[in-house]
């Protein structure tokens, strides 16, 4: 287990070093709730799980069991937060249309 008391960037650096030396390591990263944005990077670097320090004991035990089985675990709150963040950062492609393009699109949709 690695925690982010050293700061999110320090933990990611530590994670990077461990996984480069021990490719099969099953690492559970424990982060502060406000550091949720490091979750994707942690998984990309080889962490097998990411949870917050506030995780309830039963969920932590489940995370450890799943990681021991070779699976990946992201605390449900983190998964939800990440998916919402990713969704909100994507631009709506229709926003780039000109007023005329909007009108043509509406005419096409109306037949």
DSSP file (Angstrom, degrees, kcal/mol; ACC not computed):
  #  RESIDUE AA STRUCTURE BP1 BP2  ACC     N-H-->O    O-->H-N    N-H-->O    O-->H-N    TCO  KAPPA ALPHA  PHI   PSI    X-CA   Y-CA   Z-CA
    1    1 A X              0   0    0      0, 0.0     2,-0.4     0, 0.0    28,-0.2   0.000 360.0 360.0 360.0 140.8    0.0    0.0    0.0
    2    2 A X  E     -a   29   0A   0     26,-2.1    28,-3.6     2,-0.0     2,-0.3  -0.992 360.0-160.4-125.5 133.7    1.2    3.5   -0.8
    3    3 A X  E >   -a   30   0A   0     -2,-0.4     3,-0.5    26,-0.2    28,-0.2  -0.759  23.2-125.4-113.3 166.2   -0.5    6.6    0.7
    4    4 A X  G >  S+     0   0    0     26,-1.5     3,-2.1    -2,-0.3     6,-0.1   0.065  74.0 113.7 -98.9  25.8   -0.4   10.2   -0.5
    5    5 A X  G 3  S+     0   0    0      1,-0.3    -1,-0.2     2,-0.1     3,-0.1   0.741  78.5  58.6 -64.6 -18.9    0.8   11.8    2.7
    6    6 A X  G <  S-     0   0    0     -3,-0.5     4,-0.3     1,-0.3    -1,-0.3   0.397 129.2 -92.0 -85.4   3.6    3.9   12.6    0.7
    7    7 A X    <>  -     0   0    0     -3,-2.1     4,-2.3     3,-0.1    -1,-0.3   0.031  38.4 -85.3  95.8 150.8    1.7   14.5   -1.8
    8    8 A X  H  > S+     0   0    0      1,-0.2     4,-2.3     2,-0.2     5,-0.2   0.896 127.9  48.4 -59.7 -43.2    0.0   13.2   -4.9
    9    9 A X  H  > S+     0   0    0      1,-0.2     4,-2.1     2,-0.2    -1,-0.2   0.879 111.1  51.2 -68.3 -35.7    3.0   13.7   -7.1
   10   10 A X  H  > S+     0   0    0     -4,-0.3     4,-2.3     2,-0.2    -1,-0.2   0.887 110.7  48.8 -65.6 -39.0    5.4   12.1   -4.6
   11   11 A X  H  X S+     0   0    0     -4,-2.3     4,-2.8     2,-0.2    -2,-0.2   0.901 110.8  49.6 -67.8 -41.0    3.1    9.0   -4.4
   12   12 A X  H  X S+     0   0    0     -4,-2.3     4,-2.5     2,-0.2    -2,-0.2   0.891 111.1  50.1 -65.2 -38.2    2.9    8.8   -8.2
   13   13 A X  H  X S+     0   0    0     -4,-2.1     4,-2.2     2,-0.2    -2,-0.2   0.922 111.7  47.8 -63.8 -44.0    6.6    9.0   -8.4
   14   14 A X  H  X S+     0   0    0     -4,-2.3     4,-2.5     2,-0.2    -2,-0.2   0.923 112.3  49.8 -61.4 -44.9    7.0    6.2   -5.8
   15   15 A X  H  X S+     0   0    0     -4,-2.8     4,-2.6     1,-0.2     5,-0.2   0.905 109.0  52.4 -59.5 -43.9    4.4    4.1   -7.7
   16   16 A X  H  X S+     0   0    0     -4,-2.5     4,-1.6     1,-0.2    -1,-0.2   0.911 111.2  46.9 -59.7 -44.6    6.3    4.7  -10.9
   17   17 A X  H  X S+     0   0    0     -4,-2.2     4,-1.4     2,-0.2    -2,-0.2   0.911 113.2  48.1 -66.8 -42.8    9.6    3.5   -9.3
   18   18 A X  H  X S+     0   0    0     -4,-2.5     4,-3.0     1,-0.2     3,-0.4   0.947 113.3  46.1 -64.3 -48.0    8.0    0.4   -7.7
   19   19 A X  H  < S+     0   0    0     -4,-2.6    -1,-0.2     1,-0.2    -2,-0.2   0.788 108.7  56.2 -69.9 -25.7    6.2   -0.8  -10.8
   20   20 A X  H  < S+     0   0    0     -4,-1.6     3,-0.3    -5,-0.2    -1,-0.2   0.830 117.8  34.8 -72.6 -29.3    9.3   -0.2  -13.0
   21   21 A X  H  < S+     0   0    0     -4,-1.4     2,-0.4    -3,-0.4    -2,-0.2   0.814 130.0  31.9 -89.6 -34.6   11.3   -2.6  -10.7
   22   22 A X    ><  +     0   0    0     -4,-3.0     3,-2.2    -5,-0.2    -1,-0.2  -0.757  65.4 179.8-128.6  83.1    8.5   -5.0   -9.8
   23   23 A X  T 3  S+     0   0    0     -2,-0.4    -1,-0.1     1,-0.3    -4,-0.1   0.787  82.2  51.4 -58.0 -30.6    6.1   -5.3  -12.8
   24   24 A X  T 3  S+     0   0    0      2,-0.1    -1,-0.3     0, 0.0    -5,-0.1   0.369  79.0 132.2 -89.9   6.5    3.9   -7.8  -11.0
   25   25 A X    <   -     0   0    0     -3,-2.2     2,-0.8    -7,-0.2    -3,-0.0  -0.301  51.1-144.4 -61.6 139.0    3.4   -5.7   -7.8
   26   26 A X        -     0   0    0     21,-0.1     2,-0.4    22,-0.1    21,-0.1  -0.852  27.7-175.7-106.7  95.8   -0.1   -5.4   -6.7
   27   27 A X        -     0   0    0     -2,-0.8    21,-2.4    19,-0.5    22,-1.3  -0.796  19.8-161.0-104.5 131.8   -0.3   -1.9   -5.3
   28   28 A X  E     - b   0  49A   0     -2,-0.4   -26,-2.1    20,-0.2     2,-0.5  -0.951  15.3-152.2-106.7 115.6   -3.2   -0.3   -3.5
   29   29 A X  E     -ab   2  50A   0     20,-3.1    22,-2.5    -2,-0.6     2,-0.6  -0.778   4.0-158.9 -91.4 126.6   -2.9    3.5   -3.6
   30   30 A X  E     +ab   3  51A   0    -28,-3.6   -26,-1.5    -2,-0.5     2,-0.3  -0.929  20.5 179.9-107.5 119.5   -4.5    5.3   -0.7
   31   31 A X  E     - b   0  52A   0     20,-3.0    22,-1.8    -2,-0.6     2,-0.2  -0.742  33.6-101.0-119.3 162.2   -5.2    8.9   -1.5
   32   32 A X    >   -     0   0    0     -2,-0.3     3,-2.0    20,-0.2    -1,-0.0  -0.570  41.0-114.9 -73.4 147.5   -6.7   12.0    0.1
   33   33 A X  G >  S+     0   0    0      1,-0.3     3,-1.2    -2,-0.2    -1,-0.1   0.848 115.4  55.9 -54.7 -38.2  -10.2   12.6   -1.1
   34   34 A X  G 3  S+     0   0    0      1,-0.3     3,-0.4     2,-0.1    -1,-0.3   0.593  97.5  64.8 -74.7  -8.7   -9.2   15.9   -2.8
   35   35 A X  G X   +     0   0    0     -3,-2.0     3,-2.3     1,-0.2    -1,-0.3   0.133  62.3 123.2 -96.4  20.3   -6.5   14.1   -4.8
   36   36 A X  G X   +     0   0    0     -3,-1.2     3,-1.8     1,-0.3     4,-0.3   0.743  58.0  74.3 -55.4 -24.8   -9.1   12.0   -6.7
   37   37 A X  G 3  S+     0   0    0     -3,-0.4     4,-0.4     1,-0.3    -1,-0.3   0.645  85.1  64.9 -67.4 -12.7   -7.7   13.4  -10.0
   38   38 A X  G <> S+     0   0    0     -3,-2.3     4,-2.7     1,-0.2    -1,-0.3   0.535  76.4  92.6 -84.3  -5.0   -4.6   11.1   -9.7
   39   39 A X  H <> S+     0   0    0     -3,-1.8     4,-2.3     1,-0.2     5,-0.2   0.924  84.8  45.3 -57.9 -51.7   -6.7    7.9  -10.0
   40   40 A X  H  > S+     0   0    0     -4,-0.3     4,-2.5    -3,-0.3    -1,-0.2   0.916 115.1  48.4 -59.9 -43.7   -6.4    7.5  -13.8
   41   41 A X  H  > S+     0   0    0     -4,-0.4     4,-2.2     2,-0.2    -1,-0.2   0.894 109.4  53.4 -64.1 -39.8   -2.7    8.2  -13.7
   42   42 A X  H  X>S+     0   0    0     -4,-2.7     5,-2.7     2,-0.2     4,-0.6   0.918 111.0  45.3 -62.1 -43.8   -2.2    5.8  -10.8
   43   43 A X  H ><5S+     0   0    0     -4,-2.3     3,-1.1     3,-0.2    -2,-0.2   0.914 111.8  52.6 -65.5 -41.9   -3.9    2.9  -12.7
   44   44 A X  H 3<5S+     0   0    0     -4,-2.5    -2,-0.2     1,-0.3    -1,-0.2   0.867 107.6  52.4 -60.5 -36.1   -2.0    3.8  -15.9
   45   45 A X  H 3<5S-     0   0    0     -4,-2.2    -1,-0.3    -5,-0.2    -2,-0.2   0.579 131.9 -89.6 -78.9  -9.4    1.3    3.6  -13.9
   46   46 A X  T <<5S+     0   0    0     -3,-1.1   -19,-0.5    -4,-0.6    -3,-0.2   0.461  72.6 148.1 119.0   0.4    0.3    0.1  -12.6
   47   47 A X      < -     0   0    0     -5,-2.7    -1,-0.3    -6,-0.2   -19,-0.2  -0.436  35.3-154.5 -63.1 141.8   -1.6    0.5   -9.3
   48   48 A X  S    S+     0   0    0    -21,-2.4    25,-2.2     1,-0.2     2,-0.3   0.520  73.9  13.9 -94.9  -7.7   -4.1   -2.3   -9.0
   49   49 A X  E     -bc  28  73A   0    -22,-1.3   -20,-3.1    23,-0.2     2,-0.4  -0.979  55.9-160.1-163.8 152.8   -6.4   -0.2   -6.8
   50   50 A X  E     +bc  29  74A   0     23,-2.0    25,-2.5    -2,-0.3     2,-0.3  -0.988  21.4 161.0-138.7 127.3   -7.1    3.3   -5.6
   51   51 A X  E     -b   30   0A   0    -22,-2.5   -20,-3.0    -2,-0.4     2,-0.2  -0.916  34.2-113.1-137.3 164.0   -9.1    4.2   -2.4
   52   52 A X  E >   -b   31   0A   0     -2,-0.3     3,-1.6   -22,-0.2   -20,-0.2  -0.580  29.6-112.6 -94.5 163.5   -9.5    7.2   -0.2
   53   53 A X  T 3  S+     0   0    0    -22,-1.8   -21,-0.1     1,-0.3    -1,-0.1   0.711 116.1  60.5 -66.2 -19.3   -8.3    7.4    3.4
   54   54 A X  T 3  S+     0   0    0      2,-0.0    -1,-0.3     0, 0.0   -22,-0.1   0.328  74.6 135.6 -90.2   7.8  -12.0    7.6    4.4
   55   55 A X    <   -     0   0    0     -3,-1.6     2,-0.1     1,-0.1    -4,-0.0  -0.302  60.9-113.3 -61.5 134.2  -12.9    4.2    2.9
   56   56 A X    >>  -     0   0    0      1,-0.1     4,-2.2     4,-0.0     3,-0.6  -0.394  26.5-114.7 -66.1 146.5  -15.1    2.1    5.2
   57   57 A X  H 3> S+     0   0    0      1,-0.2     4,-2.6     2,-0.2     5,-0.2   0.854 112.2  54.7 -52.9 -44.0  -13.3   -1.1    6.5
   58   58 A X  H 3> S+     0   0    0      1,-0.2     4,-1.9     2,-0.2    -1,-0.2   0.892 110.8  46.0 -61.5 -36.6  -15.6   -3.6    4.7
   59   59 A X  H <> S+     0   0    0     -3,-0.6     4,-2.6     2,-0.2    -1,-0.2   0.878 110.9  52.9 -72.6 -36.8  -14.9   -1.9    1.3
   60   60 A X  H  X S+     0   0    0     -4,-2.2     4,-2.4     2,-0.2    -2,-0.2   0.924 109.1  49.5 -62.5 -43.7  -11.2   -1.8    2.1
   61   61 A X  H  X S+     0   0    0     -4,-2.6     4,-2.3     1,-0.2    -2,-0.2   0.908 111.0  49.8 -61.2 -41.2  -11.2   -5.5    2.8
   62   62 A X  H  X S+     0   0    0     -4,-1.9     4,-2.7    -5,-0.2     5,-0.2   0.915 109.5  51.7 -62.6 -43.0  -13.0   -6.2   -0.4
   63   63 A X  H  X S+     0   0    0     -4,-2.6     4,-2.5     1,-0.2     5,-0.2   0.924 110.2  48.4 -59.7 -45.4  -10.5   -4.0   -2.3
   64   64 A X  H  X S+     0   0    0     -4,-2.4     4,-2.3     2,-0.2    -1,-0.2   0.912 111.9  49.2 -63.5 -43.1   -7.6   -6.0   -0.9
   65   65 A X  H  X S+     0   0    0     -4,-2.3     4,-1.4     2,-0.2    -2,-0.2   0.934 112.9  47.0 -61.4 -46.2   -9.2   -9.4   -1.7
   66   66 A X  H  <>S+     0   0    0     -4,-2.7     5,-2.6     1,-0.2    -2,-0.2   0.907 112.7  48.5 -64.2 -42.0   -9.9   -8.3   -5.3
   67   67 A X  H ><5S+     0   0    0     -4,-2.5     3,-1.7     1,-0.2    -1,-0.2   0.895 108.0  55.2 -65.4 -38.9   -6.4   -7.0   -5.8
   68   68 A X  H 3<5S+     0   0    0     -4,-2.3    -1,-0.2     1,-0.3    -2,-0.2   0.819 104.5  54.9 -61.7 -30.1   -5.0  -10.2   -4.4
   69   69 A X  T 3<5S-     0   0    0     -4,-1.4    -1,-0.3    -3,-0.2    -2,-0.2   0.427 126.6-103.2 -82.0   0.2   -7.1  -12.1   -7.0
   70   70 A X  T < 5S+     0   0    0     -3,-1.7    -3,-0.2     1,-0.3     2,-0.2   0.585  81.6 126.2  90.1  10.3   -5.4  -10.0   -9.7
   71   71 A X      < -     0   0    0     -5,-2.6     2,-0.4    -6,-0.2    -1,-0.3  -0.491  59.7-114.0 -96.7 170.0   -8.3   -7.7  -10.3
   72   72 A X        -     0   0    0     -2,-0.2     2,-0.4    -3,-0.1   -23,-0.2  -0.844  27.3-166.8-104.8 141.0   -8.4   -3.8  -10.3
   73   73 A X  E     +c   49   0A   0    -25,-2.2   -23,-2.0    -2,-0.4     2,-0.5  -0.990  10.4 179.9-132.3 127.2  -10.4   -2.0   -7.6
   74   74 A X  E     -c   50   0A   0     -2,-0.4   -23,-0.2   -25,-0.2     5,-0.1  -0.995  41.8-107.0-121.3 126.8  -11.4    1.7   -7.6
   75   75 A X    >>  -     0   0    0    -25,-2.5     4,-2.3    -2,-0.5     3,-0.6  -0.232  30.8-121.3 -50.4 133.7  -13.4    2.9   -4.7
   76   76 A X  H 3> S+     0   0    0      1,-0.3     4,-2.3     2,-0.2     5,-0.2   0.852 111.7  53.7 -50.3 -41.5  -17.0    3.5   -5.9
   77   77 A X  H 3> S+     0   0    0      1,-0.2     4,-2.4     2,-0.2    -1,-0.3   0.917 110.5  47.5 -60.7 -42.1  -16.9    7.2   -4.9
   78   78 A X  H <> S+     0   0    0     -3,-0.6     4,-2.9     2,-0.2     5,-0.2   0.919 109.9  51.7 -65.9 -43.7  -13.7    7.7   -6.9
   79   79 A X  H  X S+     0   0    0     -4,-2.3     4,-2.2     1,-0.2    -1,-0.2   0.911 112.5  46.4 -59.7 -42.3  -15.1    5.9  -10.0
   80   80 A X  H  X S+     0   0    0     -4,-2.3     4,-2.2    -5,-0.2    -1,-0.2   0.922 112.8  49.0 -65.8 -44.2  -18.2    8.1   -9.9
   81   81 A X  H  X S+     0   0    0     -4,-2.4     4,-2.3    -5,-0.2    -2,-0.2   0.907 112.6  48.0 -63.2 -42.7  -16.2   11.3   -9.4
   82   82 A X  H  X S+     0   0    0     -4,-2.9     4,-2.9     2,-0.2     5,-0.2   0.922 110.8  50.0 -65.4 -44.4  -13.8   10.5  -12.2
   83   83 A X  H  X S+     0   0    0     -4,-2.2     4,-2.1    -5,-0.2    -1,-0.2   0.897 112.8  47.2 -64.4 -38.3  -16.6    9.6  -14.7
   84   84 A X  H  X S+     0   0    0     -4,-2.2     4,-2.2     2,-0.2    -1,-0.2   0.900 112.8  49.3 -67.5 -40.1  -18.4   12.9  -13.9
   85   85 A X  H  X S+     0   0    0     -4,-2.3     4,-1.4     2,-0.2    -2,-0.2   0.925 111.9  48.0 -64.8 -45.0  -15.2   14.9  -14.3
   86   86 A X  H  X S+     0   0    0     -4,-2.9     4,-0.8     1,-0.2     3,-0.2   0.907 112.1  50.3 -62.0 -41.3  -14.4   13.2  -17.6
   87   87 A X  H >< S+     0   0    0     -4,-2.1     3,-0.6    -5,-0.2    -1,-0.2   0.902 110.2  49.2 -64.3 -41.4  -17.9   13.8  -18.8
   88   88 A X  H 3< S+     0   0    0     -4,-2.2    -1,-0.2     1,-0.2    -2,-0.2   0.724 106.8  56.1 -73.7 -20.9  -17.9   17.5  -17.9
   89   89 A X  H 3< S+     0   0    0     -4,-1.4     2,-0.4    -3,-0.2    -1,-0.2   0.640  86.7  92.3 -87.3 -13.6  -14.6   18.2  -19.6
   90   90 A X  S << S-     0   0    0     -4,-0.8     2,-0.2    -3,-0.6     3,-0.0  -0.657  77.5-128.3 -81.8 133.6  -15.6   16.9  -23.0
   91   91 A X        -     0   0    0     -2,-0.4     2,-0.5     1,-0.1    -2,-0.1  -0.518  20.6-113.2 -78.1 147.0  -17.0   19.6  -25.2
   92   92 A X    >   -     0   0    0     -2,-0.2     3,-1.6     1,-0.1     4,-0.4  -0.708  20.7-144.1 -76.5 122.7  -20.3   19.1  -26.8
   93   93 A X  G >  S+     0   0    0     -2,-0.5     3,-1.0     1,-0.3     4,-0.2   0.771  97.5  63.3 -63.6 -23.7  -19.6   18.9  -30.6
   94   94 A X  G >  S+     0   0    0      1,-0.2     3,-1.2     2,-0.2    -1,-0.3   0.716  87.9  70.8 -72.4 -19.9  -22.9   20.7  -31.4
   95   95 A X  G <  S+     0   0    0     -3,-1.6    -1,-0.2     1,-0.2    -2,-0.2   0.764  92.2  58.7 -65.6 -23.6  -21.5   23.8  -29.6
   96   96 A X  G <  S+     0   0    0     -3,-1.0    -1,-0.2    -4,-0.4    -2,-0.2   0.561  84.1 105.8 -83.6  -7.9  -19.0   24.3  -32.5
   97   97 A X  S <  S-     0   0    0     -3,-1.2     2,-0.1    -4,-0.2    -3,-0.0  -0.449  70.7-124.6 -74.8 144.7  -21.8   24.5  -35.1
   98   98 A X     >  -     0   0    0     -2,-0.1     4,-2.4     1,-0.1     5,-0.2  -0.360  32.2-101.3 -76.1 165.5  -22.7   27.9  -36.6
   99   99 A X  H  > S+     0   0    0      1,-0.2     4,-2.2     2,-0.2     5,-0.1   0.893 125.8  50.4 -55.9 -39.7  -26.3   29.2  -36.3
  100  100 A X  H  > S+     0   0    0      2,-0.2     4,-2.5     1,-0.2    -1,-0.2   0.911 108.7  50.7 -65.9 -41.6  -26.8   28.1  -40.0
  101  101 A X  H  > S+     0   0    0      1,-0.2     4,-2.5     2,-0.2    -2,-0.2   0.883 109.2  52.0 -63.7 -37.7  -25.4   24.7  -39.3
  102  102 A X  H  X S+     0   0    0     -4,-2.4     4,-2.6     2,-0.2    -1,-0.2   0.927 109.7  49.6 -60.5 -44.8  -27.8   24.4  -36.3
  103  103 A X  H  X S+     0   0    0     -4,-2.2     4,-2.3     1,-0.2    -2,-0.2   0.915 111.6  47.8 -62.8 -43.4  -30.7   25.3  -38.6
  104  104 A X  H  X S+     0   0    0     -4,-2.5     4,-2.4     2,-0.2    -1,-0.2   0.914 111.2  51.4 -63.1 -43.1  -29.7   22.8  -41.2
  105  105 A X  H  X S+     0   0    0     -4,-2.5     4,-2.5     1,-0.2    -2,-0.2   0.925 109.9  49.0 -60.1 -45.1  -29.3   20.1  -38.6
  106  106 A X  H  X S+     0   0    0     -4,-2.6     4,-1.9     1,-0.2    -1,-0.2   0.900 110.8  50.7 -62.2 -40.7  -32.8   20.9  -37.2
  107  107 A X  H  X S+     0   0    0     -4,-2.3     4,-0.6     1,-0.2    -1,-0.2   0.903 110.5  49.6 -63.3 -39.7  -34.3   20.7  -40.7
  108  108 A X  H >< S+     0   0    0     -4,-2.4     3,-0.8     1,-0.2    -2,-0.2   0.910 110.7  49.4 -65.2 -41.5  -32.6   17.4  -41.3
  109  109 A X  H 3< S+     0   0    0     -4,-2.5    -1,-0.2     1,-0.2    -2,-0.2   0.825 110.5  50.8 -68.1 -30.4  -34.0   16.0  -38.0
  110  110 A X  H 3<        0   0    0     -4,-1.9    -1,-0.2    -5,-0.2    -2,-0.2   0.551 360.0 360.0 -83.4  -7.5  -37.5   17.2  -38.8
  111  111 A X    <<        0   0    0     -3,-0.8    -3,-0.2    -4,-0.6    -2,-0.1   0.449 360.0 360.0  87.8 360.0  -37.3   15.5  -42.2
